[in-house]
Amino acid sequence: MGESVLVESSNAMLPIHKRRVRQQAEKEQIAAEAYPWIEDGQIILLDGGSTTLELARLIQHRTLTVITNDTKIAATLVESAHIELCMLGGYRRKGTYTIIGPSAIQMVDELNVDIAFLGCTGIDLHRGISVFHRDEAELKKRMIKASKKTILLTDHTKFDQTALISFASLMEIDLLITDAGADDGLIARYSERGLEISRGYSV
């Protein structure tokens, strides 16, 4: 299968709430598969995005320190009695709930995190993991560096796709969690490159 290069299209121009509900079932599968990797007392980082938001909804009752650059995730967790919440500072990327910029990068550089749960726009065998914006890519690079374990949460539609800026190789990811729509052949091709993959299942 040939590599597909993504451009920001009409999808990026949709209102945030409409983009957030796309592949909703898949995002819930991925979040449910990611949940058991979290242990009480850990410090976890939730990257901005709709799949990490689903994970945030699952962990509201857990005893954790949660760091995020997503205002929607922060709003979801702010009233939890068990969550120590840290919001990264910076500026909001237009059209999203995500905070990026030099201030966010500086904060991440000072952190030591048990697990970072990251999202992406595309993942490709040769070009690695990518997003559209340089500032977002740079922040994700620092999140990986700050974390003992990096888990990528991505639905099956993002495989064999390449956005503008690559921020990590496949080998920099400790685990990729995807949904039931990723077929066995797809899983095998990426697993052969040494990437550990876990797949959620529909109920």
N, C-alpha and C positions, 0 to 999 in steps of 0.2 A: 504494500500500500504506500503511495506517495505521500510526502509531507504536505500538509496544508498550512498556509500562512494566513493568520487571522489579521483582519483590520477592524478597527472600531467601526461598527455599522449601526444600523437603526436600532439594534438591540441595546446599544449603549445609550441611546437617546430615550429609551422608555423610562417612565417614572420609576423611582427606586422600588416602590412596593410591588410593581408588576414584574421587574427583574427578579425580585426576591422569591417569587412563587414558582418560577420555572424549575422544572425537575424537582418539585417539592418532595415527592415520595422518595426519590433517590437521595436527597439530602438527609431525610429522616433515617434512611437505611444506614447511611455513612456515619451519622452521629451516633446511632445505636451501636454500631460496630466499634466506634472509637471510645465510647464510654468506659468499657472495662479496663482500658489501659491506664485510667486515672486512679490514683490511690489517695485516700484522705491524707491531708497534711502536706501535699505536694504544692509546689509553685508551678503553675501552668500559664502559658501564653496563648491567647486566642487571637489569631490574626483576623483582620477585618473580612467579613464575608457572610453570605447567607447560610453556608453549611456550618461554619463555626458558630453562628447564631443558634442553630438547632442544637448543637452540643451544649451551648450555654444554658439553654432551656432545661436540658437534662440534669445539669449539675447544680441547680439552685440550692438543693438541700445538702450538698456535700461540704465538708470542711476543707477549704482550699484557699490559697492565695491565687487570684486570677489577675493577670495583666492583659490589657487589650488596647487596641487602637481603633476600636469600633464603638461609636456612640450608642448604637442599638444594643449591642451586647452589654455595654455598661449599664444602660437603662434596665435591661432584663435582670441584671444581678445586683443592682444597687440596694435593693431592699432585703436581700438575703441575710439572715442573721448569722450564717455560717461562712460567708465568703468575705475574705479580705480583698478588696477591689482596688486595683491600681490602673488609672487611665493615663495612657501616654499623651503627652502634650504635642501641640503642633497646629497645623491648619487642615481643614476638611477638604478632601479631594472633591471637587465639584461633581454633583450628581450622585454622591455616595454617602455612606455613614462613616467612612474611613478617615482617620487622622494620619497624616504623613508629614514629612519635612525634617529639617535639621534637629529640632528640639526632640522629636520622637526618636530619632537615631541616637542622639546623645544619651537619652534615658536608657535605651536598650543596651547600649555599650557598657553601662554600669551594672547590668543585671546578671544574675546567675539563675537559670530557669531549669526545672526538671524536664518538662516537655513543652515544645512549641507545636501547636496545631496550625498549619499553614494552608492557605488556599492558593490557587493559581488560575491563569486563563488558559494555558496550554501546556501539554507535556509531550515530548517527542524523544524518540530513541537517540537521536544524534544531537539535537540542540538543547536537550534538557528541559528545564521547567521555566516558564516565561509568563510575563505580564505585559501590559501596554506601556506603563509609565516608569520612567527612570527612578523617580523618588520612591515609588512603591517597591521597585525591585531592590533598591539599595537598603530599604528598611527590612525587607525579607531576608537579605543576606546577613544583616546584623542579628536578626532573630535566630537564624540558624546557628550563628557563632556563639550566641549567648546561652544556648540550650544543650543539655546533656543528650536529649533525644528529640529528633524532628520527625513529626508525623504529617504527611501531606494528605489532605482531604480533597478528593476530586471526583466528580461524577464521570461516567464513561464517555460523555460527549467531548471531553477535553483531551482525550488521548489522540495521538497523531496530529496534534495542532501546535502551531508555533505563533506566539504573539511577538511583539516588537523586541522586548528586552528579556534576555535569559538571566535568571538570578541564581540558578543552582544546577549542578549536574545530577544525574540520577543517583550517583554514589553518595551524595551529600544528604540523602533522605534515608532515614532508618526504616521507615515503614510508609507505604502508601495504602490508604483505605479508599476503596471505590464501592460502587453499587452493583446490584445484580445484573444490570444491563451490560456489564463488561463480560464478553464471552470468553470461553476457555482459551481460544487462540490468541486473543488480545493479551490476556493475562500471561500466557506462556512466552510471548515475544518479549515482554518487559521483564519477566522473571529471569529469562536467559541472560539478561544484562546485569544480573545480580541484585535487582530491586526486589525487596520483600513486599508482597502485596497481600492484603486481606480484603475480602469482598463481603459486603453486607448482603442480606437476603430479604426479599419481599415477604410480607406476611399475609 
